[in-house]
Amino acid sequence: MAGHPHLPLLFHCDRYSGHHPTIEAMTRMSRTERTELCDVALQVGEDQPTLCGDWTVKDLVVHLLLRESSPAAVGIVVPALAGLTELESRRYGRQDFTVLVERLRQGAPLWSPFAIPMVDALANTVEYFVHHEDIRRAQPSWSPRTLSDRQEQLLWRSIRIAGKGPTRSVEVGMTLERTDTGERLVLKPGEPMAVVRGLPSELTLFVYGRGPQARVELQGPDDALSALRSTDLGI
């Protein structure tokens, strides 16, 4: 399989205890994105492309399943163990696509950390949103979805907390600007400064390396924009 920009845990879990409105909203969004990703995967078919390099839809489904349900997934973030992950990916890949999708739809197994609602919310909301769009936007007839104000706000919060990681290789200043509220976020101070404008959902895709498909507007000096466009965003 091709390389994958790993989407990190967005918050430290010990910041929250009991019920928390943001965590509960993220849990709902994570589960919705999972369900809709599974639906669109079956709709477009296992051999169709995604925005994840040369991964097919089946490759992406295998990645998500392995990430949640196999100890071999450690190779995703530990390069020395990548061979173990690759072997397990091939084993998963020999299974029937429909079966794999339905397993993914059911959520993580009970023994997995991802089965804990808080972990699911914090680790999977952006993961499943981005990968859902990886399938949708790789198809020729795609069009942007309309997310709720609450969903846009959850993604904006995620960028505020975790957005500096994927953009650490940017060699110029970088500011995000919401087109719905005008709120700004300086991800990287510096000059010259590039400004990326869009809805939080589109900014999320841009920050995680889906710039060519993200509906954003770039503003700033030519040298800043050139440097930003030439940077390989994502983790």
C-alpha positions as CSV (number, residue, x, y, z in Angstrom):
1,M,0.0,0.0,0.0
2,A,1.0,3.6,-0.5
3,G,2.1,5.9,2.3
4,H,-0.6,7.5,4.5
5,P,-0.6,10.8,6.3
6,H,-1.4,9.6,9.8
7,L,-4.0,11.6,11.6
8,P,-3.0,12.1,15.2
9,L,-4.9,11.9,18.5
10,L,-6.3,15.4,18.8
11,F,-6.6,15.9,22.6
12,H,-5.2,14.4,25.7
13,C,-8.0,12.3,27.1
14,D,-7.2,13.2,30.7
15,R,-8.5,16.7,30.0
16,Y,-12.0,15.3,30.1
17,S,-14.0,13.2,32.5
18,G,-17.6,12.2,32.5
19,H,-19.9,13.7,29.9
20,H,-18.6,16.5,27.8
21,P,-20.7,18.2,25.0
22,T,-17.8,18.5,22.6
23,I,-16.7,14.8,23.0
24,E,-20.3,13.6,22.6
25,A,-20.7,15.7,19.4
26,M,-17.4,14.4,18.1
27,T,-18.5,10.8,18.9
28,R,-21.7,11.3,16.8
29,M,-19.7,12.9,13.9
30,S,-17.1,10.1,14.0
31,R,-19.9,7.4,13.8
32,T,-21.7,9.3,11.0
33,E,-18.6,9.7,9.0
34,R,-17.8,6.0,9.4
35,T,-21.2,4.9,8.3
36,E,-21.2,7.2,5.3
37,L,-17.7,6.2,4.3
38,C,-18.8,2.5,4.3
39,D,-21.9,3.5,2.2
40,V,-19.8,5.3,-0.4
41,A,-17.2,2.6,-0.5
42,L,-19.8,0.0,-1.5
43,Q,-21.3,2.5,-3.9
44,V,-18.2,3.3,-5.9
45,G,-16.6,-0.2,-5.7
46,E,-13.4,-1.7,-4.3
47,D,-11.1,-1.0,-7.3
48,Q,-11.8,2.8,-7.6
49,P,-9.1,5.3,-6.7
50,T,-8.8,7.4,-3.6
51,L,-6.8,10.5,-2.7
52,C,-4.3,8.4,-0.8
53,G,-1.7,7.9,-3.4
54,D,-2.1,4.7,-5.3
55,W,-4.5,3.2,-2.7
56,T,-7.8,1.8,-4.0
57,V,-11.0,2.0,-2.0
58,K,-10.3,-1.5,-0.8
59,D,-6.8,-0.6,0.3
60,L,-8.2,2.3,2.3
61,V,-10.8,0.1,4.0
62,V,-8.1,-2.4,4.8
63,H,-6.0,0.3,6.4
64,L,-8.9,1.5,8.6
65,L,-9.7,-2.0,9.7
66,L,-6.1,-2.9,10.5
67,R,-5.6,0.4,12.3
68,E,-8.5,-0.4,14.7
69,S,-8.3,-4.2,15.0
70,S,-4.8,-5.5,14.6
71,P,-1.6,-5.1,16.8
72,A,0.3,-5.1,13.5
73,A,-1.0,-1.5,13.0
74,V,1.9,-0.3,15.1
75,G,3.9,-0.3,11.8
76,I,1.8,2.7,10.6
77,V,3.6,4.9,13.1
78,V,6.8,2.9,13.7
79,P,8.7,2.6,10.4
80,A,10.9,-0.2,11.7
81,L,7.7,-2.4,12.0
82,A,6.2,-1.4,8.6
83,G,6.9,-4.8,7.2
84,L,4.7,-6.4,9.8
85,T,1.9,-4.0,8.9
86,E,2.4,-4.8,5.2
87,L,2.1,-8.5,5.8
88,E,-1.1,-8.0,7.8
89,S,-2.5,-5.7,5.1
90,R,-2.0,-8.3,2.5
91,R,-3.8,-10.9,4.6
92,Y,-6.7,-8.5,5.1
93,G,-6.7,-7.7,1.4
94,R,-7.4,-11.3,0.4
95,Q,-10.8,-11.1,2.1
96,D,-14.0,-10.3,0.5
97,F,-14.5,-6.5,0.1
98,T,-18.2,-6.5,1.2
99,V,-17.2,-8.4,4.4
100,L,-14.4,-6.0,5.1
101,V,-16.7,-3.0,4.7
102,E,-19.4,-4.5,7.0
103,R,-16.7,-5.2,9.6
104,L,-15.6,-1.6,9.4
105,R,-19.1,-0.4,9.8
106,Q,-19.6,-2.2,13.0
107,G,-16.8,-0.3,14.7
108,A,-13.7,-1.4,16.6
109,P,-13.7,-4.7,18.4
110,L,-14.3,-4.5,22.2
111,W,-10.7,-5.1,23.1
112,S,-9.4,-2.2,20.9
113,P,-8.8,1.3,22.5
114,F,-10.8,2.7,19.6
115,A,-13.9,1.0,21.1
116,I,-13.8,3.5,24.0
117,P,-16.2,6.3,23.0
118,M,-13.8,9.1,24.1
119,V,-10.9,7.6,22.1
120,D,-13.2,7.0,19.1
121,A,-14.3,10.7,19.3
122,L,-10.8,12.1,19.6
123,A,-8.9,9.8,17.2
124,N,-11.5,9.1,14.6
125,T,-13.5,12.3,13.9
126,V,-10.9,13.8,11.6
127,E,-9.6,10.4,10.4
128,Y,-13.0,9.3,9.1
129,F,-14.0,12.7,7.7
130,V,-10.8,13.0,5.7
131,H,-10.9,9.4,4.4
132,H,-14.6,9.7,3.6
133,E,-13.6,12.6,1.4
134,D,-10.6,10.7,0.0
135,I,-13.1,8.3,-1.6
136,R,-15.7,10.9,-2.6
137,R,-13.3,13.4,-4.1
138,A,-11.3,10.9,-6.1
139,Q,-14.4,10.1,-8.2
140,P,-15.1,12.3,-11.3
141,S,-18.6,13.3,-10.4
142,W,-17.9,14.5,-6.8
143,S,-19.4,17.7,-5.3
144,P,-18.9,19.3,-1.9
145,R,-21.1,18.2,1.0
146,T,-22.9,20.7,3.2
147,L,-21.9,20.1,6.8
148,S,-23.8,21.5,9.8
149,D,-22.5,24.5,11.7
150,R,-21.7,22.2,14.6
151,Q,-19.7,19.8,12.4
152,E,-17.7,22.7,10.9
153,Q,-17.0,24.0,14.4
154,L,-15.8,20.5,15.5
155,L,-13.4,20.4,12.6
156,W,-12.2,23.9,13.3
157,R,-11.5,23.0,16.9
158,S,-9.5,20.0,15.7
159,I,-7.4,22.2,13.4
160,R,-6.7,24.6,16.3
161,I,-5.4,21.8,18.4
162,A,-3.6,19.5,16.0
163,G,-3.1,21.6,12.8
164,K,0.5,22.6,13.6
165,G,1.7,19.0,13.2
166,P,0.8,18.5,9.5
167,T,2.1,21.9,8.6
168,R,5.4,21.9,10.5
169,S,7.4,21.5,7.2
170,V,5.9,24.8,5.8
171,E,8.8,27.2,5.4
172,V,6.7,30.4,5.3
173,G,4.0,31.9,7.6
174,M,0.6,30.2,7.3
175,T,-2.7,31.5,8.5
176,L,-6.1,29.9,8.1
177,E,-9.3,32.0,7.8
178,R,-12.8,30.8,8.0
179,T,-15.1,32.1,5.3
180,D,-18.2,31.5,7.4
181,T,-17.2,33.5,10.5
182,G,-14.0,35.4,9.5
183,E,-12.1,33.8,12.4
184,R,-8.4,33.4,11.8
185,L,-5.8,31.0,13.1
186,V,-2.0,31.4,12.7
187,L,-0.7,27.9,12.3
188,K,2.8,29.1,11.6
189,P,4.2,32.6,12.3
190,G,6.6,34.0,9.8
191,E,7.1,36.1,6.8
192,P,6.1,36.1,4.1
193,M,2.6,35.0,5.2
194,A,0.3,32.8,3.2
195,V,-3.5,32.9,4.0
196,V,-5.7,29.9,3.3
197,R,-9.4,30.8,3.2
198,G,-12.3,28.4,3.3
199,L,-14.8,26.5,5.5
200,P,-13.3,24.5,8.3
201,S,-14.0,21.3,6.5
202,E,-12.1,22.5,3.4
203,L,-9.3,23.9,5.5
204,T,-9.0,20.5,7.3
205,L,-8.6,18.8,3.9
206,F,-6.0,21.3,2.9
207,V,-4.0,21.0,6.2
208,Y,-4.0,17.2,5.8
209,G,-2.5,17.2,2.3
210,R,-5.6,17.2,0.1
211,G,-4.9,20.7,-1.3
212,P,-5.7,20.1,-5.0
213,Q,-9.2,18.9,-4.1
214,A,-9.9,21.3,-1.2
215,R,-12.2,24.3,-2.0
216,V,-10.0,27.0,-0.6
217,E,-8.6,30.3,-1.7
218,L,-4.9,31.2,-1.2
219,Q,-3.9,34.8,-0.6
220,G,-0.5,36.4,0.0
221,P,2.7,37.3,-1.8
222,D,3.7,35.1,-4.7
223,D,6.8,33.7,-3.0
224,A,4.7,32.6,0.0
225,L,2.1,30.9,-2.1
226,S,4.7,29.2,-4.2
227,A,6.4,27.8,-1.1
228,L,3.1,26.7,0.3
229,R,2.0,24.9,-2.9
230,S,5.4,23.1,-3.1
231,T,5.2,21.8,0.5
232,D,4.0,18.2,1.1
233,L,1.5,18.8,3.8
234,G,0.3,16.0,6.1
235,I,2.0,13.6,8.5
